[in-house]
Amino acid sequence: MSGLTEQPTEQLSAQGPTRGDELSGMYGPENKADVVIIGAGPAGLSAATELRRCGVQSVVVLDREPVAGGIPRHCDHYPYGLREFSRLLRGPAYARRLVVAALAAGVRIHTGVSIQSLTIGPVLTVTSDAGVRVVHARRVLIATGARETSRAARFIGGTKPGGVVSTGALQGLVHLEGINPFRAPVVLGTELVSFSALLTCRHLGIRPVAMIEPGASTTAFWPARWLPRILGIPLLLKTELLTIEGESTVSGVTIRRPNGDIERLNADGVIVSGHFRPESAILARSHIELDRHTGGPVVDQFGRCSDPDFFAAGNLLRPVETAGWSWQEGKAVGHAIAQSLQGKLPSPATGIAVELAGRSLKYVVPQRIVPTDVPPALDSFQFRVSHKAQGRLCLSINGTRKTVKSLSTVPERRIRVPLTVLPRSPSGTATFELVESDR
Ligand SMILES: Cc1cc2nc3c(=O)[nH]c(=O)nc-3n(C[C@H](O)[C@H](O)[C@H](O)COP(=O)(O)OP(=O)(O)OC[C@H]3O[C@@H](n4cnc5c(N)ncnc54)[C@H](O)[C@@H]3O)c2cc1C
């Protein structure tokens, strides 16, 4: 990648990715491609590049946004790119590099295209300025990422003024539209992205009134939690955001403090950050099995969905990881798709189901393992916990339990266990449980 000049994404878009209104013939005369990838973020673009590297002929990436690159396009800050390019990059520069790499590999990228439905075949219905079109593929990779939970889904009461945004929407407004939506917002949440929101605010001279966290400590790990103090922003722990006030725009919020007191803060905006959910709306309408824990698709160790013509990678699997992680996952799943096209993946029929017991573990990915010697794309089980917890992570196979490792962890901390913890030819059900020491 060295020596690549960084061009504005819009310029790339004109040279490389094609807008949806130029769809005619984009998948060849019969609307067919070997692999269609939904989502031009780090996971989709790395998978596409890898597929071409593996010799797959026609690889098409579709994205509903006007410009390819995914979430990093919105995030005009570090750190991106270390794993992928051995360089510390800001989000937009990183996104451009991913697009350049995919185009150089011979991937076709089409923006302004929304996927409406996925059906057995695999067949996709897509819409764009050119209208509705049916596309046939040999395999489909779904890499639609994740989104933050909205105000409505968090049941925050009050009126419905403008000026209530997610971190992603804030960064889109600021970095893509050049809009500065408020001067003195409150920030709800303390995940890593919440600190990214603070940095965006600082960049614009916006001074948040407070950062509000219902839990007893910040969700993000320690270096981030010093940021509000450095910036002089009050960090209010064990505090609930009760209502948002205002007519056309936010005029204030009411909060409940740890001692039960209700207070009012003057504010002209609310940044509702974190609590990511997979962007799985198209899957929810499809025949593909969804996992009730992650909200994303059920996959095996190759990223293969319940319909083995469909694969998934990136934050759709498990919100939320870093861009480098999603990129790596896309690359590995892209490789698995190439193997699947060559008939080298084992039959999906004989898998062992991976389940969770108890309330401490929030999710596990992958949720199904197929016995095989073929190296996996997802080489470890990935977990998160739902609350601060300490104890033994145990695995039961058909009723026989063993301790895998001791854990002392907090929500949003990455927990990994190699797939090799399973017996070589597992059958039946594998159940993970975090047995807490203080219970
Ligand atoms: C505010 C914020 C700050 C962040 N900061 C960092 C950071 O500093 N460093 C870091 O490493 N990571 C950071 N991340 C995380 C990182 O951006 C993600 O991990 C990464 O983008 C995930 O890649 P992805 O390909 O899975 O999904 P995404 O990047 O979300 O890409 C998904 C793509 O799918 C498209 N799509 C979705 N549905 C459809 C559909 N139906 N039809 C067509 N297209 C569709 C979307 O338009 C999007 O382009 C940040 C995330 C956020 C939200």
The ligand as an SDF file (V2000), in Angstrom:
LIG
                    3D

 53 58  0  0  0  0  0  0  0  0999 V2000
  -18.4350    7.1810   16.5840 C   0  0  0  0  0  0  0  0  0  0  0  0
  -17.5370    6.0170   16.3280 C   0  0  0  0  0  0  0  0  0  0  0  0
  -16.1580    6.1430   16.5180 C   0  0  0  0  0  0  0  0  0  0  0  0
  -15.2940    5.0530   16.2740 C   0  0  0  0  0  0  0  0  0  0  0  0
  -13.9470    5.2140   16.4560 N   0  0  0  0  0  0  0  0  0  0  0  0
  -13.1110    4.1840   16.1680 C   0  0  0  0  0  0  0  0  0  0  0  0
  -11.6810    4.3500   16.2350 C   0  0  0  0  0  0  0  0  0  0  0  0
  -11.1860    5.4240   16.5800 O   0  0  0  0  0  0  0  0  0  0  0  0
  -10.8910    3.2910   15.9000 N   0  0  0  0  0  0  0  0  0  0  0  0
  -11.4140    2.0870   15.5040 C   0  0  0  0  0  0  0  0  0  0  0  0
  -10.6650    1.1520   15.1850 O   0  0  0  0  0  0  0  0  0  0  0  0
  -12.7490    1.9060   15.4160 N   0  0  0  0  0  0  0  0  0  0  0  0
  -13.6010    2.9230   15.7380 C   0  0  0  0  0  0  0  0  0  0  0  0
  -14.9490    2.7490   15.6210 N   0  0  0  0  0  0  0  0  0  0  0  0
  -15.4580    1.4180   15.2210 C   0  0  0  0  0  0  0  0  0  0  0  0
  -15.2840    1.1650   13.7180 C   0  0  0  0  0  0  0  0  0  0  0  0
  -15.6340    2.2610   12.9590 O   0  0  0  0  0  0  0  0  0  0  0  0
  -16.1020   -0.0720   13.3660 C   0  0  0  0  0  0  0  0  0  0  0  0
  -15.6110   -1.1540   14.1230 O   0  0  0  0  0  0  0  0  0  0  0  0
  -16.0070   -0.4620   11.8880 C   0  0  0  0  0  0  0  0  0  0  0  0
  -16.4220    0.5910   11.0650 O   0  0  0  0  0  0  0  0  0  0  0  0
  -16.8760   -1.7110   11.6330 C   0  0  0  0  0  0  0  0  0  0  0  0
  -16.7630   -2.0820   10.2910 O   0  0  0  0  0  0  0  0  0  0  0  0
  -17.9330   -2.8540    9.5360 P   0  0  0  0  0  0  0  0  0  0  0  0
  -17.4480   -3.0630    8.1530 O   0  0  0  0  0  0  0  0  0  0  0  0
  -18.3560   -4.0230   10.3220 O   0  0  0  0  0  0  0  0  0  0  0  0
  -19.1890   -1.8650    9.5510 O   0  0  0  0  0  0  0  0  0  0  0  0
  -19.4070   -0.3470    9.0800 P   0  0  0  0  0  0  0  0  0  0  0  0
  -18.1690    0.4410    9.0560 O   0  0  0  0  0  0  0  0  0  0  0  0
  -20.5270    0.1390    9.9330 O   0  0  0  0  0  0  0  0  0  0  0  0
  -19.9200   -0.4990    7.5680 O   0  0  0  0  0  0  0  0  0  0  0  0
  -21.1960   -1.0400    7.2660 C   0  0  0  0  0  0  0  0  0  0  0  0
  -21.6530   -0.4950    5.9330 C   0  0  0  0  0  0  0  0  0  0  0  0
  -22.8640   -1.1850    5.5570 O   0  0  0  0  0  0  0  0  0  0  0  0
  -23.7360   -0.2750    4.9100 C   0  0  0  0  0  0  0  0  0  0  0  0
  -25.1200   -0.7990    5.0170 N   0  0  0  0  0  0  0  0  0  0  0  0
  -25.8150   -1.0970    6.1360 C   0  0  0  0  0  0  0  0  0  0  0  0
  -27.0300   -1.5920    5.8090 N   0  0  0  0  0  0  0  0  0  0  0  0
  -27.1150   -1.5870    4.4500 C   0  0  0  0  0  0  0  0  0  0  0  0
  -28.1210   -1.9770    3.5100 C   0  0  0  0  0  0  0  0  0  0  0  0
  -29.3120   -2.4840    3.9000 N   0  0  0  0  0  0  0  0  0  0  0  0
  -27.8650   -1.8140    2.1900 N   0  0  0  0  0  0  0  0  0  0  0  0
  -26.6700   -1.3130    1.7730 C   0  0  0  0  0  0  0  0  0  0  0  0
  -25.6770   -0.9330    2.6200 N   0  0  0  0  0  0  0  0  0  0  0  0
  -25.8860   -1.0770    3.9400 C   0  0  0  0  0  0  0  0  0  0  0  0
  -23.5220    1.0310    5.6790 C   0  0  0  0  0  0  0  0  0  0  0  0
  -23.8900    2.1380    4.8940 O   0  0  0  0  0  0  0  0  0  0  0  0
  -22.0080    0.9930    5.9710 C   0  0  0  0  0  0  0  0  0  0  0  0
  -21.2530    1.6790    4.9850 O   0  0  0  0  0  0  0  0  0  0  0  0
  -15.8310    3.8180   15.8450 C   0  0  0  0  0  0  0  0  0  0  0  0
  -17.2200    3.6770   15.6360 C   0  0  0  0  0  0  0  0  0  0  0  0
  -18.0740    4.7770   15.8900 C   0  0  0  0  0  0  0  0  0  0  0  0
  -19.5550    4.6120   15.6640 C   0  0  0  0  0  0  0  0  0  0  0  0
  1  2  1  0
  2  3  1  0
  2 52  2  0
  3  4  2  0
  4  5  1  0
  4 50  1  0
  5  6  2  0
  6  7  1  0
  6 13  1  0
  7  8  2  0
  7  9  1  0
  9 10  1  0
 10 11  2  0
 10 12  1  0
 12 13  2  0
 13 14  1  0
 14 15  1  0
 14 50  1  0
 15 16  1  0
 16 17  1  0
 16 18  1  0
 18 19  1  0
 18 20  1  0
 20 21  1  0
 20 22  1  0
 22 23  1  0
 23 24  1  0
 24 25  2  0
 24 26  1  0
 24 27  1  0
 27 28  1  0
 28 29  2  0
 28 30  1  0
 28 31  1  0
 31 32  1  0
 32 33  1  0
 33 34  1  0
 33 48  1  0
 34 35  1  0
 35 36  1  0
 35 46  1  0
 36 37  1  0
 36 45  1  0
 37 38  2  0
 38 39  1  0
 39 40  1  0
 39 45  2  0
 40 41  1  0
 40 42  2  0
 42 43  1  0
 43 44  2  0
 44 45  1  0
 46 47  1  0
 46 48  1  0
 48 49  1  0
 50 51  2  0
 51 52  1  0
 52 53  1  0
M  END
$$$$
